[in-house]
Amino acid sequence: MPMFKIWCPELGQSIDDAKTVKGFDHESAATNWADWHDHDSADYAIVGGEVAEVQVLHEGETKPVTVRVFGEMTRSYRARAMP
């Protein structure tokens, strides 16, 4: 799977602060970064409705792509029949 460097200038980050993330493309790497970032910060701001604008640089590229990342909380249910 391709590797991408991702950073968020809105958070005061530069390429020197980039997190290396796997993804199929720029967008999937950005969503993987958002999942990591929300969990790491424990704020869950992105999944809570904030939009994060990140810079995504694919290995071998020289110019990053700007990607806006959105999140949403969804309900999830499970059920098990009792014996």
VMD Tcl script that draws the C-alpha trace (Angstrom):
set ca {
  {0.00 0.00 0.00}
  {1.36 3.47 -0.86}
  {2.72 5.74 1.87}
  {1.83 9.40 2.33}
  {3.10 12.20 4.56}
  {0.26 14.24 6.08}
  {0.28 17.43 8.12}
  {-2.27 20.05 9.11}
  {-1.15 23.69 8.75}
  {-4.23 24.85 10.72}
  {-2.69 23.07 13.71}
  {0.62 24.85 13.18}
  {2.17 21.81 11.52}
  {4.64 21.75 8.65}
  {6.07 18.92 6.61}
  {8.60 18.45 9.42}
  {5.67 17.42 11.66}
  {4.12 15.10 9.06}
  {2.71 11.73 10.06}
  {3.44 8.89 7.63}
  {0.21 7.09 6.77}
  {-0.78 4.29 4.41}
  {-3.58 4.77 1.92}
  {-4.85 3.74 -1.49}
  {-4.85 7.39 -2.60}
  {-4.58 10.90 -1.13}
  {-8.14 10.85 0.20}
  {-7.97 7.45 1.89}
  {-4.64 8.40 3.48}
  {-6.25 11.61 4.78}
  {-9.14 9.66 6.34}
  {-6.63 7.27 7.95}
  {-4.76 10.30 9.32}
  {-8.03 11.78 10.66}
  {-8.86 8.54 12.45}
  {-5.38 8.51 14.03}
  {-5.49 12.24 14.86}
  {-8.92 12.14 16.51}
  {-7.90 9.16 18.63}
  {-4.45 10.58 19.46}
  {-5.80 13.98 20.50}
  {-8.79 12.44 22.33}
  {-10.84 15.45 21.17}
  {-12.58 13.62 18.31}
  {-13.10 17.04 16.71}
  {-13.19 15.78 13.13}
  {-15.71 13.05 13.79}
  {-17.59 15.61 15.87}
  {-18.16 17.80 12.83}
  {-15.06 19.95 12.36}
  {-13.39 19.96 8.96}
  {-9.63 19.48 8.79}
  {-7.71 20.75 5.79}
  {-4.53 18.72 5.47}
  {-1.58 18.53 3.13}
  {-1.00 15.07 1.67}
  {2.26 14.19 -0.05}
  {2.64 10.83 -1.81}
  {6.09 9.24 -1.69}
  {8.04 10.41 -4.72}
  {5.90 13.52 -5.30}
  {7.24 17.03 -4.77}
  {3.96 18.94 -4.39}
  {1.37 18.08 -1.72}
  {-2.35 17.84 -2.43}
  {-4.76 19.74 -0.18}
  {-7.50 17.46 1.14}
  {-10.46 18.42 3.31}
  {-11.39 15.69 5.79}
  {-14.90 15.35 7.22}
  {-16.23 12.96 9.82}
  {-19.52 11.98 11.32}
  {-20.70 9.93 14.21}
  {-22.87 7.02 13.24}
  {-24.89 4.66 15.33}
  {-23.83 1.05 15.29}
  {-25.74 -1.89 16.72}
  {-25.07 -5.59 17.22}
  {-27.33 -8.42 18.23}
  {-26.84 -12.02 19.31}
  {-29.49 -14.67 19.63}
  {-29.48 -16.32 23.01}
  {-29.25 -20.12 23.17}
}
mol new
graphics top color blue
foreach p $ca { graphics top sphere $p radius 0.5 }
foreach p [lrange $ca 0 end-1] q [lrange $ca 1 end] { graphics top cylinder $p $q radius 0.2 }
display resetview
